[in-house]
Amino acid sequence: MAVAGETLTFPRTAGGAFCESLNLSNNLIFSGCFMLCGRRHGSHAGNIIPREEGGGLTMSHKVLKLLALLVVAVLVASCAPATPTPAPQATQPAAATQPPAGQVCTVGFINHLTGDAAVYGQSMKKGVELALDKINANGEKIRVIFEDDRLSAADAQTAFLKLVDSDKVPVILGSGSSTVTLSLCPKAEERKVVLISSISTAPALKQCGDYVFSAMATDDAQGPEWAKVAEYLKADEVAVMYINNDYGIGVKDAFLNSYKGKVLIAQPFELGAKDFRTEILKVKATNPKVVFIVDHVAEGSIVIKQAAELGMKVQWVTDVSMVAQEVIDLAGAAAEGIMGLRAGSTQTPQYKEFEEAFRKKFNEPPTIWSDFSYDTMMLVAMAIDKYGCNSEGIKKGLMEVSQDYVGPSGPKAFNEYGISPGVYEWMIVKDGKWVLFEKK
């Protein structure tokens, strides 16, 4: 029984709380609680279980002892000090990682594989597949999962999340569309996944961040090259037609900032349209001799064909996205004599080797920008080989391996923005084929 003048306390445990709730007049049960959970302040506890004068327990005390033992059993697990639940900690997204060295690394690919812009996505898919033949020649090292963005930022976002969350890729070979690539930039930075586009060129890519790269120079380089063409043609005044998206606006602005002559009109038109007669007639009304056009294959070929039907006879100069056989196929005779810029060079040993391998695999000449996607895949493979299948290593590796890399699409030394330098050829359609323009 408790000793008068002493204070009994119990620790802050479930057992302690239980003990405190018991009837303190039941000394035997209380004693069991005390022996487990209690502590005494003052004199030593001593022997507090009542006994008969002969030293033995009374019958009622024996019953109470059994009851006390039951109480003890219940309390054993609950008398340990409670461990507080730690507060949840805010975490930053971990850098994407994959298997250790020696195992297959999975890489993502997002591009326009269907729809009007499929000519680009399918062509770049071929370039990646050709690179994989070389990379995996002695056993599979890299596997690529191909996803279709349908030239839609929303579809690209869905594909990105699928590749990152389900497939756990550390790097994605990104879209050919500047608008789509720009829509993915924030996600790439947030999720710490490397996003490398083969051909996106919007100047705004410079603001994307450390995880975003482009293997083609921005429109800041293409615009001045157009200005050189205008100067060569002695074009004191020109008209400009441009597709109304990030890419079209970027090239148009870069050209207008570099061109020294008079711009008669800068006429936009919409992606996906099929009838451009209204826009063409506005341009025709200014009576231009030279018209610079930045567009995609699908719309650009229609513009050129409809302009011919409306009797507009001008020297067309296209951007890099229209120097493709498909423009000739779609525009027909109206394409004869068109000039254009081609990114990269077809005259180097690296391109000649690439062309031979491409023809052997696909039984056709290299398609538009397949050389750029080939180089993009090769750079990623080199970065993985150097630092492993993780986004931090790939990001670091790309900056390093690109500095001395020269592929079929030219040198790829990434600058401080993760963007490669620009190399251009002047091309012209002659006898139904794109050929090098010979300056006189």
C-alpha positions, 0 to 999 in steps of 0.5 A: 500500500502507499506510504503516507506522505509520498507522491506516486507518479507515472511516466507519459506512456499509455501504461502510465495513463492506465495506471493513473485511472485505476482505483488506488484503494486496490493496493495489489493492482496498484502495486503491479502498475507501480512496479511496471510504470511507477516511480517514487519520490521520497523514501524507498518503496519497500514491500507494499503487498499485504501479507498474513502474519505468518508471511503468506498471502491471504486467499483474497490476496492470491486472487488479487495477485492473479488479477495484478499479473493480468494487468502487468501483462497488458501494461508491458508493451505500453510502458515504454516511453512514447516515440514522437512521430517525426514531422514530414520534411519537405524534399526536392525532386531527386535527380532521375537515375537508372541501372548501374554501369553495365546494364541497359539504360532507357532513354525517352524520345518525344516528337511528332510521329503522326499528323502534318509534322510527322515528316520531321518526327519520323525522320528524326526517329530514323536518325536515332535508330541509325545511331542505336545500331552503332551504339549497340553494335556489341550488345545492347547498352541503350534502349529508346522509348518513342512517344508521339507529341502530335505537335501538341504541347498537351500531348507532349506533357502527357508523354513527358510525365509517362516517360519520367514517372513510369519509365524512369528515364533520366534523359529525353530526346525532345520535340522538334517544335520550339513551342513544344520544347518550351512547354516542357522546359519547366517540367525538365528543370523541376523533375531534374530530367535532361531534355535535349532537342535536336532542332528546337531553335527559339531564342527563349531556350536560352532561359530554360535552365541547366537541364535543357539542351539543343543541338541546333543553333537558335534563330539568332543565327539563322536570321543573320544568314538570311540577311546574307542571302538578301545581300547576295541577291541585292534585295533592297526590299523584301516581303516576309511570310512566317508561321505564327508560332515561337519558331516562326516569330523567332526567325522573322524577328532575327531576320528583321534585326539583321536586314538593312533593307526595307521590309514591305510586309511581314505577314503571319499565317496559322499553323494547320491552315489549308488555304492561304490565299488571303495572306498571299494576296496581301503580300502580292499587293506590295509587289515584292521581288523576293519573299522570305518564308519561314514555315513547316513543310505541310503549310509552306508547300501549300503557300508556294503552290497557291502563290503560283496559282495566283500569279505571284512570281517571286524569288522564294527563300525558305528557312531550314525547316523547308529544305526537304524533298517533301516540299518539292513533292507537294508543291510540284513545279512551283517549287522549282528555283526556290532557295533555302537554308540547310542547317549543317553541311553535306560536304564533310567526311562525317556526313558522307559516312552518315549518308552511306549508312543511312542509305544502307539501312533505309534504302533512301537518302538521309531525310530532313534533320536525321543527321541532327537526331543521329548526333543528339543520340550519339552525344547522349550515349557518350555522356552515359558512357562517361558518367552513367545512366543518371540525369546529373551525370548526363547533364555534366557529360553533355557539356564535356563530350560536345566540345570536341564532337563533330558529327554529320550535322557539324560541330556540337560544342554546347555553349553556356546555354546548352546550345550548339553553334550554327552551320548553314548551306545555301540550297536551291531546287534544280530539276526537282531536287535540292542541290547546293547553291553555287554563288557566282 
